[in-house]
Amino acid sequence: MFLHREGDPAGTYLISQTSHSWLAWQIAEHWGNRHFARPAPRAETLAAILLHDCGWAEFDDAPSLDDGGRPRTFDRLPVGEHLAIWRKSVLKAAQHSRYSGLLVSTHFAAMAERKLESLLEKDDTAGARLAQSFVAEMGRLGDSWAEDLATDARYQPFVGGQGREVNIRLLNACDRISVFFCASLPSPFEVRAQNAKGTTETISFDLVDAMTWRVDPWPLQGERLNLHCEGRRLASSQFESEGEFRQAVKHARTVRLSFTLLRSSAIG
C-alpha cells in the first residue's frame, strides 16, 4: 500500500502495490530512444516490471493498521513478512517467464542488501540474518535460471553482462519513479539508467506542479508521457480501529490518478 497525498484536505488516496506496478509498466512501455537503451527481450522485461510486486496482492486485499492507527504501508512490515512477500513476487513472476523471475530476483536481492545494511545499523541481528539468507536464496535462484537460459539463443545476450544490466536498471528506475509518484515523495529526485552507449546515466525529475515533472535527459519516446493508476479515496489517514478502517476502505470511491512527464524542452 501507498498513501498518496497524505494529509491533503481533499483526502488521502490508498494505492495498491499492483497499481503501482502497473504505473511502472506504463513508463517502461515507452522507455528507450536514440539516447537510452530499450529493453530486450521486450516482452519478458516488461512482464518483470508489471509483475515485480504481484506477491502483495493478498496483503492489499486485506489492508490493516499500524500501531499508530494509520494504514500499514509496505515499509512498515516486520522483516520476515516483507521478505516472504518479495519471495512470492519472484516465484509468481517466474511462473510467467524464468527470465522475468531472474530480473525480479536480482531486483529484490539488491533491495534486501540495502535493508541488511539498515538492519545492522539498528542492531537488529535477527532481521539481518533473515535478509542475508534471502539475498543468498535469490542468488541461487538467479544463478539457476541464468544457467538454464544461457542455452537458449533468445536469452543468451541478456542473462549476464550489459544485456542484463540494461534491464535491471530499467526495472529499478521504473519502480523508483512510480514509488515517488504513488507515495508523494519530495521532488526533485533522480534515477539511474543505461544509455545507448552502455554507460550509466543520471536522470533528473523536477516538479512543475503537483502531478507534472520535467525530465532531463529524456529517456522516453515522444515529448511527453501521460500516466495513470488507481487509488481509493479516504477522508482520513488516521483510524480508531481496524473495523472503522475496513468500513472506510469498503466504501471508498476508486478514482484514477494522473501524472505527466515532460521533456525539458517541451511546452506545457
N, C-alpha and C positions, 0 to 999 in steps of 0.2 A: 504494500500500500504506500501511496504517496499522498501527502497533504499539500494541495495546491492552493496558493493564496491564503494560507492560514492566517486568521486574524482580520481578514478583509471584511468590512461591514456588509459587503454584498454576499458573503458566505464563503465557506471553505469547501473545496472540491476533493473528493476521495477518488484517486486514480489507481486502478489495479496495476499490478506488475505486468499482466498480459497486455493491457492497453498501452503501457509504457513501451513494451517490446514492439508493439505494432507501430508506434511512433518512430522508434529507432529503425525499423524496417523501411518506413517511407523515406527516411533520409538515405539509407543505403541503396534503395532502388534508383535514386537519382545521382548516386555518387560516381565521380570519375569524369575527367575531361582531358584535354591535351596536357595539362599540368599535373594532374593527380591520377594515380593508378586506379584502374577499375577492378572490381572483384572478379576472380576466376578460380575455380569453376563457379559461375554466377549463381546457378540455382541453389547449390549446396551452401554457399556462403550467405546468401540472402535468407535461406532457411535457418541457418545457425543464428542469425540476428533476430529473426522473428520468434524463434523457439527458445532463446537463451534463458528466459525466465519462466518457462512453461511449468516448472515444478512448483510455482507459487499459486497455481490455480485453486487448490483446495484451501489454502490459507486465506486467499482473497475472498473465497465464497463464504467464509465464516470469520469475519474480522472481529477482533477483540480490543479491549482497552489495556493500556499500560497502567502502572501503579498511580499515575497522576490523573487518570481519567481521560486521557487523550487516546485517539485511535492508535493502535500499535503498528508502527511503520516497520519496514524491513530492517532498519538499522537498530531496532530495539529488541531484537530476539536473543534468547540465550544462544551461545556459540554452537552447541551441539545441534539445536533445531535449525539454525541458519545453515550450517554445513550440510545437514540432511536434505534441505530443500535444494541447495546447489547441486548435490549429488543426483537428486531426482531429475533436475533440469537437464543435466548432462546425459543421463541414461535415456530420457524421453527423446531428446534431440537425436541421439544415436539410433533410435528406432526408425527415424525417418531416413537418416543417412549417417554412415560412420564418419564421413568427412565433417559433417555438421557437428557430430559429437566430439570430434577431435578439436575443432575450433572452440567449442563451448568449454571443454575440459581445460584447455590451455588458458582460456579467459578466467575461469574461476580459480585455477591453480595460482595465477598471478595475484588475484584478489585475496586469496587465502594467505599468501605470503605477506601481503601488506597487513592483513588482520593479525597475523602471527607477530609481527613487529609491534603492533599496538598492544596486544595482549601481554607480551613480555615487558613492555614499558609499565603496564599496570600490575605486574607481578601476578598475573592470572596464569599460573603454571598449568593448571588443569585444562583451561581453554586453549593454551598454547600447544599442548600435546595433541589435542584434537585437531587443531589447524595444521600442525606439522604432519600428522598422519593423513589428513585429507590431501595435502599437497603431494605426498608420496603416492597416494592412491591414484590421483589424477595423472601423475606422471606415468605410472604403469599402464593405465588405460590408454592414454595418448600414445605411448610407445607401441602398444599392441596394435592399435588401429593404424598408426603410421606405417608399421612394418607390413601389415596386410595390404594397405592401399598403395604402397610403393610398387607393387607388382602390376598395378592397373595403369595403363597408359593415360587414362583420363586424369589421374591424380598424381602421377609421378612428379610433375613440375611444382606441385603445391603442398606436398607433405612436409617439406622442410625448406630451410633457407629463405630466400627472398620471396618466393611464391607464397609460402605460408605466412610470412611476416606481414605482407600486404593485407591479407585477410584478417589476421589477428588485430592489427592496428585499426582496421575498419570496424570490426566488432567493438573494440574498446572505445573508439571515437563516437560511434553512433549511440552506444549505450550511455556514454558520458553526456552527450548533448541532450539526449532525452531525459536523463536524470535531472539536469539543470532546469529544463523546462517544466517537468512534472512536479518537482519539489520546490519550484520558485526560488532557486538558489541565487545568491547575489551575482550580478554581472558587472563588468565583463568577465569572461572566462576563456580558457584556451583548451584545445585538444591537439593531439599529435597524430599525424597520418603519413603514409608513404606517398611520395610524389612519383611521377613517371620515371624519374632518373634513378629511383631506388634508394633515395635518402629520406630520412625522417624530417618532417617539416611541421612547424607550429602554426596552427590556425586560430585566429582571434575572433571572438564573438562579442560585439559591442552593442549594448542595449540602445534601441531607438525609442521604443515605448514599451508598455507592459507586455506586449506579445510580439515584438518585432526586433530582430537583431541584424546588424550589418556584419558580414563575414569577410575576412581578408587573411590570406589569399582565398579565392573562391574555389571550392573543391567539387562543385556540383555542375549539373547541366543547366543551361539557360542562364537567366539573370536573377531569378527569384524562385523560391520554393514555398508553397503554402502547405502546411502540415496540420494534422488534427488528431486528437484522441478523445476518449470519452471519460467523463467523471460524474460522480454522484454529488449533488449539491447539498451540503449540510448547513443548517442555520448557525451551528456552533461546532467548535472542535473540542469542547470540554463536556463531559457527561458524568452524571452522578452514579450510574450503574450500567452493567452490561445490558440489562433489559432495556433501559432507556436508549442506549446506543443502537441496539439491534432494531428497535422500532424506528429510530431515525433513519437508519440505513434502508430498511424495508420500504419506507415511504418517500425516500429521497428521489428527486427527479434526476434522471440521467440527461446530461447535456453534452454537446460537442464543444470542445475547447480548441481554438485555432491558434497557430503560431506561424510567423512568416520569417524566412531568411532572405536577406538581400545581398547581392553582390555590392562591394564597396562603391562601385561606380554607378549603381542602379539608381534611378529617380523614384522616389516614393517613400 
